[in-house]
Amino acid sequence: MANSQIPAVPLGPLSSRPVQVTCPSCQQVVVSQVDYSAGLLTYLFCGGLFLCGFVLGCCLIPFCVDRLRNAQHSCPSCKALLGVHKRL
């Protein structure tokens, strides 16, 4: 039987926190590096706060809360993009 290569798959689902994955580029098992960016949920919360009367800068709070932003996972070794956990 031929020795087939095991496909690179996450060892756990992507979330807002770093997870252990097998990198498809360098084939190493690493803990992902997470960078946060504004997504649809962030803008919806900002708009909701603005409509509720929080117009003096308070409506920008969702841009500072990581739990409301998308999480972009990358490999710390080769910097390859592993996936994005979108909030909405």
N, C-alpha and C positions, 0 to 999 in steps of 0.2 A: 504494500500500500504506500502510495506517495506521501511524503511528509508535506502536508499543506500548511500554509502560514495561517495563524489564528488572526481573524480580523480585529482591528483596533476598535474597541467599544468602551464606553464609560463603565466603570465598575459600580457606579451609582448614578441616579438621575441628576441632571444639572439643577442647581438651585441658586439662591442668592449668595451662598457661602462657597468657599473652595471645596472641591471634591477630588477624590482620587480617580484618575483616568489613565488609560493607555493612549499616549500621543500617537496619532496616525502618521506623523512626519518622522519622528525620531525613534518610535517604537519603545519608549521608556515609560514606565509607570511613574507618574508624577502627581503631585497635588497641584491642581490648576491655580493659576493666578487670575484674580477677578478684578475687572475694571467696571465701574458703574457709569451708565449714561442715561440721559433722560429718554423716556419712552412715552407711549400713549397714556398710560396710567398717571404718570407725572403731570402731564399737561391737563388731564381731566381733573385731577385734584386741584391744580392751580386755578383752573377756570371755575371750579366749584367754590373755592374759597373766595375768589374775586367776586362772584355773583352773590355770595353771602355777606359781602361788605368788608372783607379783609383786603382793602386796597392799598394800605400804607406799607407795602413790602411784605406783609404776612402771607400773601398769596404765593410768595416765592419759596416758602418753607419746603414744599414737596421736592424741590430741586436739591435739597440738602439731606434728605432722608433716603438712605440706601434701600430700605424696604419698599420704596415706591419707584425705584429706578430699575432699568434692565441691567442684568449682570452678564458681562462678556467674559468668557473663560478662555484663557490662553495658556500655552505650555511655558513654564518658566525656563526651560532649557533652550528650546529652539524658537520660541515666540510665535508658534503657529496658533491660529485661531481654532479652538476646540468646539465652540458652540456659544449660543446666546440664550440665556434664560429670560424670556420676555414676560413681563408682569400681566399684560393683557393682550 
